[in-house]
């Protein structure tokens, strides 16, 4: 079963309020078997017009676990901490390539 990757782009408008979300989100991800691969580090646009203010990438063991995390009670509570803290917050999940046999 291939891993799944959650890709997020956001623009933080209230850094103090966003800190509450940043404090709560990692535990929800770990509880669902996920991990951060990137979280707000330096990024550059290599091609196209995409200019995200901030990017995060998460990995989960499966698409089902990623969706379960997003829909789960723990992350719903963490998301409430984000309300009013971002100008935009876009998130997708993509299934990775199946491992070669």
HUTAGI-V243425 format. One record per helix or strand of 2 or more residues. SS is the DSSP state (h for helix, s for strand). FROM is the first residue (numbers start at 1). TO is the last residue. If there is no record, write none. Layout:
ss=SS from=FROM to=TO
ss=SS from=FROM to=TO
//
This chain:
ss=s from=4 to=12
ss=h from=15 to=31
ss=s from=35 to=39
ss=s from=54 to=60
ss=h from=63 to=71
ss=h from=73 to=80
ss=s from=86 to=95
//
